[in-house]
Amino acid sequence: MRFRGRPGGGAGRCGACVSGPSNIRVRFAPSPSGLLHVGNARVALVNWLFARARGGEFHLRFDDTTVGPEAAAFTDAILADLDWLGLDRDRTSRQSDRMVAYATAADRLRVAGHLYACYESEAELAARSVARRVQGLPPVYDRSALRLSAADRARLEAEGRRPHWRLRLGDEAVGWTDLVRGEVMIAAGHLSDPVLVREDGGVLYALASVVDDSEAAISHVVRGEDHVANTAAQIELFRALDAPVPEFAHLSLLVGADGRPLAKRRGDLSLAALRGEGIEATAVVAMLAALGSGRAPAAIAAVGDLAAGFDLAAYGRSPAPFDRAELGRHNARTLAVLPWGAVSSRLGDLAGADENFWRAIRENLGHAEEARIWHSVCFGPIEPVFEDAALLAMAADLLPPSPWDETTWTAWTGAVASASGKRGRALFHPLRLALTGRGDGPPLARLLPLIGRERAAARLGGAAA
């Protein structure tokens, strides 16, 4: 089952998902500055499942206020990746279309006294941070700009300096009940007042994100634990804007099989790379959904199969191990349950390939493209291997008439065993080598009807040539 968008960018609904109206709204907000990797995909997937399991909405928002000229290409790549995973969207937006809204919000904050002007250069800020570390203090901004007089500010601006603008955080700790981490408390002294507006007037992530979440009525922000400190400052910003504060959930980060954090920029961790290797999208989503939950990945035919019973509370705080080798093994388990319709678009050029062919071979594949090997075995010319010419000649004489089905193999080999006195490997291995040219593979009870009597006779008869 696939979810398909409704006209206007909406989304279909899974039969396993909660029906009826819901105030659940989540968002996935990638920056189109690179390809999606497995860590991004896990965040997107958990948001999608959380919304779909509750009849809510899944929004895609491109955080594209500070990206380069390659943003359009990466935007298209992200959309292609989400489509590949089966994650449909109820709404898609771009921050680059909303600059007026952010400027308006910044003006409101200035008028209310929540923003203050700062004039330090990056070099000056870096030097102060080092000095605080040497003194054993947290490397946070020291709020020296609050001590500037009007004359000081006029002098700095006369020198050509333009201010950047920081949000004045409160002096008390900020806490919330995290849906993954539990009770979280961030001490005020451990946070720098965040810069919301650059010297050139451009807005930064924190302001744009909060404005968008507020106006879209995002109910839950589900993201990686590397955003925990950001959340404390954003909660204060929601309050400064008189906006409802959403609930938060911070997922543990992915680590490799060695326990070390994954390098996000490794090319082989991108969805594009996995897709190019022939990994099934359903194998990826099943594995990513299971990571950190204590559950084994399920073999599923569509991402919607994961929505029923999805529970965000199942995720723990421990790092989630992502093992490429295990993904390969799970890909094979996934192929074993995929229906023909899920792969027919990729294998439909194979003459004679259909549901019967796919069901016969799918449990023996590591990648779907390996079906082409077995298509040749079933329908094309092969190089038979002749291990026991006398047995093969006898087997050829005992071939039953057509039509054949999955009972033919048992009846035929029973007759050959009775005539030859051979059993087990001595019987079956020579027949497999002659009929398929290979020493292992799918059960011959399934392959034999596809090979057919004419090809089987020709292959067995070749032993006497």
GISULUR-V570065 format. One record per residue. N is the residue number from 1. PHI is phi in whole degrees, 0 to 359 (NA if undefined). Layout:
BEGIN
N/PHI
N/PHI
END
This chain:
BEGIN
1/NA
2/240
3/269
4/239
5/291
6/277
7/305
8/91
9/90
10/282
11/219
12/287
13/232
14/280
15/298
16/277
17/272
18/294
19/265
20/90
21/294
22/212
23/263
24/283
25/223
26/235
27/217
28/244
29/233
30/282
31/266
32/283
33/244
34/184
35/279
36/293
37/248
38/297
39/295
40/301
41/298
42/296
43/297
44/300
45/296
46/296
47/300
48/298
49/295
50/300
51/290
52/293
53/293
54/243
55/68
56/265
57/245
58/243
59/255
60/251
61/230
62/272
63/276
64/239
65/281
66/228
67/252
68/269
69/292
70/276
71/302
72/297
73/294
74/290
75/300
76/298
77/294
78/295
79/299
80/295
81/295
82/295
83/297
84/299
85/288
86/89
87/265
88/283
89/238
90/269
91/203
92/232
93/219
94/228
95/296
96/297
97/272
98/234
99/297
100/297
101/297
102/290
103/298
104/297
105/296
106/298
107/297
108/300
109/294
110/296
111/299
112/280
113/84
114/274
115/251
116/225
117/278
118/230
119/236
120/292
121/277
122/299
123/295
124/294
125/295
126/296
127/296
128/294
129/298
130/297
131/299
132/293
133/300
134/301
135/278
136/78
137/256
138/301
139/281
140/254
141/296
142/272
143/62
144/297
145/296
146/291
147/266
148/287
149/274
150/299
151/293
152/300
153/295
154/297
155/296
156/298
157/289
158/294
159/283
160/100
161/279
162/242
163/281
164/258
165/237
166/250
167/276
168/281
169/284
170/288
171/262
172/248
173/298
174/249
175/226
176/202
177/265
178/278
179/288
180/244
181/270
182/82
183/287
184/237
185/225
186/249
187/293
188/299
189/289
190/264
191/240
192/276
193/299
194/285
195/284
196/254
197/227
198/284
199/300
200/274
201/91
202/289
203/271
204/255
205/310
206/302
207/291
208/300
209/296
210/292
211/299
212/295
213/299
214/293
215/290
216/272
217/56
218/294
219/269
220/222
221/253
222/246
223/205
224/283
225/291
226/291
227/259
228/303
229/296
230/301
231/298
232/301
233/293
234/290
235/300
236/295
237/290
238/304
239/294
240/297
241/269
242/57
243/249
244/301
245/270
246/289
247/279
248/235
249/218
250/242
251/283
252/297
253/276
254/278
255/234
256/282
257/299
258/274
259/85
260/268
261/304
262/292
263/279
264/297
265/270
266/297
267/297
268/284
269/263
270/283
271/296
272/299
273/293
274/297
275/297
276/295
277/280
278/90
279/286
280/285
281/301
282/292
283/291
284/296
285/293
286/295
287/290
288/294
289/294
290/278
291/301
292/86
293/259
294/81
295/254
296/282
297/295
298/272
299/273
300/235
301/262
302/204
303/300
304/298
305/296
306/273
307/289
308/296
309/78
310/297
311/222
312/298
313/293
314/288
315/278
316/260
317/269
318/291
319/306
320/262
321/281
322/249
323/246
324/299
325/296
326/293
327/299
328/298
329/294
330/289
331/299
332/295
333/296
334/292
335/302
336/294
337/245
338/289
339/285
340/304
341/300
342/283
343/236
344/298
345/294
346/269
347/243
348/294
349/281
350/275
351/300
352/89
353/287
354/206
355/301
356/297
357/299
358/298
359/296
360/289
361/248
362/297
363/284
364/243
365/250
366/267
367/220
368/300
369/295
370/294
371/300
372/295
373/297
374/285
375/295
376/296
377/299
378/280
379/237
380/249
381/287
382/227
383/255
384/297
385/250
386/253
387/261
388/215
389/300
390/295
391/296
392/294
393/297
394/296
395/296
396/296
397/293
398/263
399/302
400/285
401/288
402/285
403/279
404/250
405/218
406/288
407/272
408/297
409/303
410/294
411/295
412/293
413/293
414/296
415/293
416/295
417/298
418/295
419/284
420/261
421/77
422/262
423/224
424/57
425/300
426/299
427/267
428/281
429/294
430/300
431/293
432/297
433/298
434/287
435/280
436/239
437/75
438/226
439/271
440/210
441/141
442/299
443/304
444/292
445/300
446/274
447/284
448/302
449/297
450/283
451/296
452/81
453/293
454/296
455/292
456/299
457/297
458/294
459/290
460/294
461/293
462/296
463/293
464/270
465/286
END
